[in-house]
Amino acid sequence: MSDYRARAWPGLTLEIDGTTALVTLDNPPANTWTVRSLAALRDLVGALNGDRGIYALVITGQGGKFFSAGADLKQFADGDKALAREAARRFGEAFEALSRFRGVSIAAINGYAMGGGLECALACDLRIAETQATLALPEASVGLLPCAGGTQNLPRLVGEGWAKRMILLGERVDAQTAARIGLVEAVVATGTAREEALAWARQAARQSPTSVAACKRLVQATRTGSHDSALVAERECFVDLFDSADQAEGVAAFLEKRPPQWTNA
């Protein structure tokens, strides 16, 4: 369990704060993604899923200007399709792994979130933006398109109209607009997104982690499954929780009027 905490993760830094993993995108000057940092994120999320002591994941950017500017366009300057295919695959693997993280994932957007930077935030469960943040999917302005979930995840949050404004028109939105259209869940003062995200993570830690994991799967199933089948799955998951130690502990703690001691089991 402890070996992943001591590892070097290219383009990322990892800190553990209680039951929360804090991942900082760290590739100056704009925290751009590389194939190595995308592979690192994929593998790190896998390691966090295997650590039952981790309930939440917070992602933020190093410095005060960029959350992440996305992909480094220099790698596409030669028009190499094989390289493009590899980059798209790496983006997909990383952000799909992030979306499937067992616990609660929170993006603390501390500056520009552009292209693959915004797509990383879209793969998280919740998003907090600092007031100076700018969010955009500008790929079409350079002859590309969002290939890391942007065309699929953005409309689910903001609706087709605003998704088309951002993708087809290349429209950038500020933090206040992002909150108004449902792209982020909160706007906070400059320099405070990280601490606010960690506070949300601590709030999540008061919930049963086994219940949170089940609820997250059910909520995300609404993206593809039918309503009727989801209702059946919801009831089955409710019953399945009775096999968990956390269910017994949660009910006992409530009846005994004490805080529960979760074991994520």
Summary of the structure (lengths in Angstrom):
residues: 265
radius of gyration: 18.9
end to end distance: 16.0
largest distance: 66.2
contacts: 885
relative contact order: 0.12
helix: 50%
strand: 17%
